[in-house]
């Protein structure tokens, strides 16, 4: 990290920029990185600005190890006033005082480093920023998206001219072995009523629960059971409220733990004393735990912490990672840190797997997989485990969440805009790891990025006609995911060519992507782009989306679409959308399975499957009903909902289930016998040249995406039996299948768990 950071910082500096930002996960050594940067770039006079004297002292000791005796070091923190030293470590509270600033010329420092730079919009920091004119300002933070005190509407990125020297997240830090491994355990907590809408009696009842002897005994038992690394426990406990923390601390002490509570009201001296008692050797006044309320989330370096207990709901992935990071600093005699997260029945429990995985795409199925496959999420030796009840609580939270919610979309959009300093382009959402733009396309009131910008971005002035808007929505919702390249390439050809479009498409596909189009595929693509593929109910919605018209043996651009392309705003918007879709295809969907346009383990809707299997027309899910054979293409997709609802009636309770990674038992529709045509097509698919394609989803709870994992082709083994379904006179057929490719272990484990 340090080499990359210094390299990029030097490039920014040599390009004439005077400000830069280091964004790095808690515990990754930002202070050391800044010390090496100051040394390597040859700065002789440096100010290191912090918001607590304790942090200033820790930073000075880190710099001393890097700089040796090459420069003099001193503190300006109220009691310590070493004004004349080469490198000065100061609190903003002291440095922002008029009589202290007046001790220095405006150009007194070559570089000024601001620690926890997300605070730099506060008035005290602004005063220092406005006074000095160093050659370089360097801000450092793990949480750039926090806005504490807005300074003339500016955010942290704007303050540092949107110049990011380095950004390293938790997953990157673990991969580079910058942090201590952790073992995270999601543990069931007592039930709890959230604050919103609570009565006074509810709040009193909650306090009784949270501080009850039962809960205290539960916490202590779990902490003892899961243990820690080292000779004695040195733990941090994060609580939501001060009264709760104090009551818990009293009860812990009565039961044998040695604890204190710290909050923002404690003095610097009290905090330092508590940290020394916690981090030091075993002695009479040693502490086992510090209970923290609103502090220790940032800036305090206690590497010795070997156990972290989270006794509060996760409201934000940012704060979760900050608190987790308190235990991730490496220390002697500490091989790992144990993190115990007591998970109640909170609405925002879905934030936990998002924080641990770092995946901000907000895809529900991905988040569920992170819960069941936690150990795969974090690189290195770290592990993630949830007990059965906490797992169910998180699943319930995921099921109830709306990840295409406008509030969530706006929050992610403005984070990215803050970072970039301009309205983000579509591809920048992917480049900077922000929310998946498909969440915007999924939102029923939006349907396109254009419509979102019109509604919520004051700076956005572009306006389209109703027909142009519908075309952008159609491409956004149907094609921009990149699940097939054909339509995207053809539409991009329309930007420069008007005639012979199918011929040009076939040439491009062969030359650029080494794939060809048969007659079924050609008809399907044409139908998609002439509004003939959708079901009758859907045709009216996108009646303006006719892009092609027949020209002899080929197709040319339709008159209506050609007219739209004369609008420069529409042209540029369309080009950006097509480039985005092509990039998504090349990133996610180019590694196709056999002779299909499908990719193993990617997810597809019913409509996606009908389109990519080159059916002439789309079919509504009700008509598919678990499977449907298309005679023209000889494709036979099977759609399985693996988890059946508990209250489903016996007449339709099909028991589809895997026997192993490459064996599956699937049941036919009811009212079928061994002689039924669909059963015969299944049993003799190989002989009849029929491709049976398997699509499986965990359950039907995700009402937004309705996507299935594609698991490849399967073949009947010959083992089949006809049976009468319970409580009915109808028969069905149970068929054993062999999968062409065994299901990948993580997907298989997730589906059957």
Phi, psi and omega in degrees: 000316185297318180296313180297317180299311182296321179300311182288325178297317180297319179298317179298315182295315182289340176280000177096002177283142182255358182224146178206159185232133172253115179252118185209142183303149177307132175090005184268006174086041179298321182297314177298319180301317179293324179296313178298321180296316179298320180292312184292330181270000170075025180283128185267330181237120186225138172250127177249112190255128181228177180250001175217142183295328178300319179290322178301318180295316179297319180296319181297321179293323177296316179296324181300321180293327181277317187275341184063225179256019185287337177222159175270144183239142178204169183242145172234092189221030181101287178281325182257122184230070181268068188300328192266002182290161180291311179248120185246132180248111191230149170276146181294331180297321180280313186294332183280355177287141185304315185290338177279314178303322182293348176289343188239147168287158180298332181258023186297332185245139174290321181217147175234125180256127178251112178281151183048056191293349177295347175277355192289355174276353179289155187299323181295319177291320180302322180298317179290318179299321181286334186278308188276152175229070179285173175289331182211133168257129176238117175262144179229132179199153170263347188227071183290342184274002177277133177244106182275294176236115182289133181253102180052038180077003183278149173250175186300321180295319181295319179302325181256030171057026178058026180261102182260110181286327181195143175225119180229122182263174184307313183297320178296318182295320178294321181295324181272007177059036178275341186238162176287136177301150178230153174242109184263133178233117173274116188242141180296129174254175177295154176295154190206139176265125183290161187300321186298122177079010182279145172276170177299322180295322177301316183294320178296318180296319178298317180299320178298318178296311187294335182245016182289156176300325180300314181291319179300314179297321180297313180298314183295321180295318180292319179298320178291318183296314185277337170072204187196170177255122181129181184284327178214159181289139174225091194245154171245137178239123181261125180240161181277322190229149183293318181296322177296314182298317181294317180295316179297317180301316179300316182289321176300317181296321179296332183262010171113347175280157175250106186225158169222161176252134175236140176216184180298342182279347179283148179284164178302320182295319179296320179295314180300317180298316180295319180296318179297320179292326180285313189279341186281188180286170177294123175204181190300320183260018180296154177249145172271321184216148165248126174270122188247138174232112176065012170228175184069001175284340182207154164077340183262126186258106176232078185302333186289348181303124182239001175210133179236126178247124180254111183248027181223157180291150176274106180267341185208133175301328181298309181293322178303311182293324176300314183289320174302319183297341179298335181258001190266359177286140181285148177207156176297149179060023177226105182276331184199169174240140177263128180242117179250115182251112183273106192261112176271191182268069183262150179295328186264020180301337179296343178295334185296304178296330176297315180295316182292323184275334185076005182272110181257024178286340181058046173262120189299318183294322176299317182294320177300319180295325178297327179291318183277335183242040187306322184296339180276346188285318186262128178294160175081211189270358182289154180225157179226128180223142173236138174284171191297318183289316180296325177298315180297323179295321178291317178301318179298319178296319178296315181301322184276343184285149174245100184278358170256020179294138183302320181300315180293318179298314181298318180300313180291321178299310184289332171301312182291320178298319176303316183294318187273330183084010177206168177298122185294141168282160183304313184294338180291336174297320178287316184301319185260010173066029177274185181309142177297125180301337179300336176296328176289316180297327181289337184291123187295332180275352180247279179088345178203157176295324178305312183293324176298314182296320178300319184282323194235357181245108184296330183283347186274120187248355182290138175223134180253164171286167179301320181293317179297320179298321180293324178296315179297320178295316180302311181293323179297312187279326188260330191237332191290346175294342176081020184290339171216144186273336193304305182297323182294316179294318180297315180294325177294326175298327181296340180290336183236342183233152181242344187226161177060038191289323180292320177298315178297321179299313181298322177296313181297316181299317181292316185285314187269330187232005176051044176224157184237171179238126172270182184298317180299317180295318180300313179299318181297315181296315179299315180297322177300321188261009173234012178066028178259346181283321186297159172295162184303322182295328184271344184299321183295322183302318184245042181297336180280352188266060174249107189262338188235155169219150187295138175222090182064237180272000184230193179229148173240178181287140180289154181299317183296319180290321178300320178295320178300321183292347177286344177277113184302323180295315178296316180303310182293321179295317179296315180300316179297318181294319179292318178298321177298312180297320179294321177297319178297319178299310183296329181279318192245337193231011183276341181272076191282153181273118176050231184261020182262175170258020181255154180238129179306134174073359168281165186248141186222146173275173174304314182296319177304314183297315179299319181290313186283343171271004172067036173291151181292323181229154174283156176237140176288147182308325182299324179285336178282312173053042178105324173194157177204137180263133176251112187295322186294316182267350184056039176249144187223079180288139177243126181247121183240126167269108192289315178273116179272148178293140183297329186264013182292146184289153182298333184292336181238016183277085180280139182255063173291136179198149176281140170267329178197184181298338181234016178230137184219138169258124178229145185255140178290174171294158180290156181080018180250149175237178179298336183269352182301146186299316182294323178294318178297320177296324175295308188293329184242033183301315181301311183296328183266002179070030181262135177261113177267115185253133185257127175235127183228138169234154184298309181202183183257015187288332181279097186283348184271303189276324179051047185254151179242144169288134173272123185246014174091192181273155175220159184226137177296134182281346186104348178271113181210149178215142176269139180213160177268129183288146183303139175063020178220174173255005183275146177257160173215171182236129176265124184240136173267134183240149170246128180279140178299323179233123177304141182294134179304142192304314184292321178292317180300312181299319180295315184295316187274345185290000000 
